[in-house]
Amino acid sequence: MGAYVTKLYGIDSGDGTFKAVFWMWSVCPEQTDEPLMTLEFPNGEDISADLEDKLERDDGWWSTRKFIGTFRNTFELKDFPFDRQQLTIQVEEAVLDDRELLYTADSDESGLSPAVSVPGWELDKLTAAASVYTYPTTFGDPSLPDGSSRYARLTVSIPAERAHWATFAQATFSLYIVALLVFAGMLFNIVSESMFLGRMGVLGSALFAVVVGYSTTDNLIGARGGMYLLDYLYLTLLLLIVASTAWTIAAHRWVATALSPDAMLRQDRLVSAGLAGSYLLANLVLLVMAQT
């Protein structure tokens, strides 16, 4: 059994699907063997097939069939948009169990057409691997008394890596604009009452922008469990805003009660620089970890 993908499109990591057009073939010892007619796609939906053909060759009966469909796929998005995926098409015999039919993968001839190109993704070499899948049921077959059944399976895999820097720029543009806004706000002189109020206004606006921006990440990633890269980036920015706000309020009170304006201004510059440096270092660490 082998497969050759001629079209790949509609990769939707949020929905967990992709679409493919591909040819499959089989070489069988007997004319009555028709695995291309009795297979199913466990992770497929809306599958259509046509152009069936069968010809006798020296080594047996060679059959081909063209398939088009949508396939459900598990996308690991914790490092989005630096994620690497395995797009898989699962093919399984639906009638005969492993006592009567087994697959052998035609790894040498299976492949991905060089003409296939998916915007936003870089695709690697297609692989095909044969196995046997065990179900914890006999499906009512009285000849299988042990409570399980086994069927031939072929797994077609296409490694896909997101073209990350362009996607990263789109996903984080507003986030880093807010960070620049926070840095600009920290330049306000807290010694002056009007400047203090101006800085607090900037930090308040930044906090609102972070909340709004974070609410849009579900549109990029979809429903998820746990913390992903974008979550950590937004959390880091939120911590920067909270720390900057806490320092600004405390420093303004100290100016009014104890420290001289000049001394407080120097201290403010040092703390602001430290907060900015810590934020940039945290971002660098997160991005390096996502790519390793």
SULKA-V667246 format. One record per residue. OMEGA is omega as a letter, one per 30 degrees, with the letter a starting at -180 (* if undefined). Layout:
# SULKA-V667246
omega->OMEGA
omega->OMEGA
This chain:
# SULKA-V667246
omega->l
omega->a
omega->l
omega->a
omega->a
omega->l
omega->l
omega->a
omega->l
omega->l
omega->a
omega->a
omega->l
omega->a
omega->l
omega->a
omega->l
omega->a
omega->a
omega->l
omega->a
omega->l
omega->l
omega->l
omega->l
omega->l
omega->a
omega->a
omega->a
omega->l
omega->a
omega->l
omega->a
omega->a
omega->l
omega->l
omega->a
omega->l
omega->l
omega->l
omega->a
omega->l
omega->a
omega->l
omega->a
omega->a
omega->l
omega->a
omega->l
omega->l
omega->l
omega->l
omega->l
omega->a
omega->l
omega->l
omega->a
omega->a
omega->l
omega->a
omega->a
omega->a
omega->l
omega->l
omega->a
omega->a
omega->l
omega->l
omega->l
omega->a
omega->l
omega->a
omega->l
omega->a
omega->l
omega->a
omega->a
omega->a
omega->l
omega->g
omega->l
omega->a
omega->l
omega->a
omega->l
omega->l
omega->a
omega->l
omega->a
omega->a
omega->a
omega->l
omega->a
omega->a
omega->a
omega->l
omega->a
omega->l
omega->a
omega->a
omega->l
omega->l
omega->l
omega->a
omega->l
omega->a
omega->a
omega->a
omega->l
omega->a
omega->a
omega->a
omega->l
omega->a
omega->a
omega->l
omega->a
omega->l
omega->l
omega->a
omega->l
omega->a
omega->l
omega->a
omega->l
omega->l
omega->l
omega->a
omega->l
omega->l
omega->l
omega->a
omega->a
omega->l
omega->a
omega->l
omega->l
omega->a
omega->l
omega->a
omega->a
omega->l
omega->l
omega->a
omega->a
omega->l
omega->l
omega->l
omega->a
omega->a
omega->l
omega->l
omega->l
omega->l
omega->l
omega->a
omega->l
omega->l
omega->a
omega->l
omega->a
omega->l
omega->a
omega->a
omega->l
omega->l
omega->l
omega->l
omega->l
omega->a
omega->a
omega->a
omega->a
omega->a
omega->a
omega->l
omega->l
omega->l
omega->l
omega->l
omega->l
omega->l
omega->l
omega->l
omega->a
omega->l
omega->l
omega->a
omega->a
omega->l
omega->l
omega->a
omega->a
omega->l
omega->l
omega->l
omega->l
omega->l
omega->l
omega->l
omega->l
omega->a
omega->l
omega->l
omega->l
omega->l
omega->l
omega->a
omega->l
omega->l
omega->l
omega->a
omega->a
omega->a
omega->a
omega->a
omega->l
omega->l
omega->l
omega->a
omega->a
omega->l
omega->a
omega->l
omega->a
omega->a
omega->l
omega->a
omega->a
omega->l
omega->a
omega->l
omega->l
omega->l
omega->l
omega->l
omega->l
omega->l
omega->l
omega->a
omega->a
omega->a
omega->l
omega->l
omega->l
omega->l
omega->a
omega->l
omega->a
omega->a
omega->a
omega->l
omega->l
omega->l
omega->a
omega->a
omega->a
omega->a
omega->l
omega->a
omega->a
omega->l
omega->a
omega->l
omega->l
omega->l
omega->l
omega->l
omega->l
omega->a
omega->l
omega->l
omega->l
omega->l
omega->l
omega->l
omega->l
omega->l
omega->a
omega->l
omega->l
omega->l
omega->l
omega->l
omega->a
omega->a
omega->l
omega->l
omega->a
omega->a
omega->l
omega->*
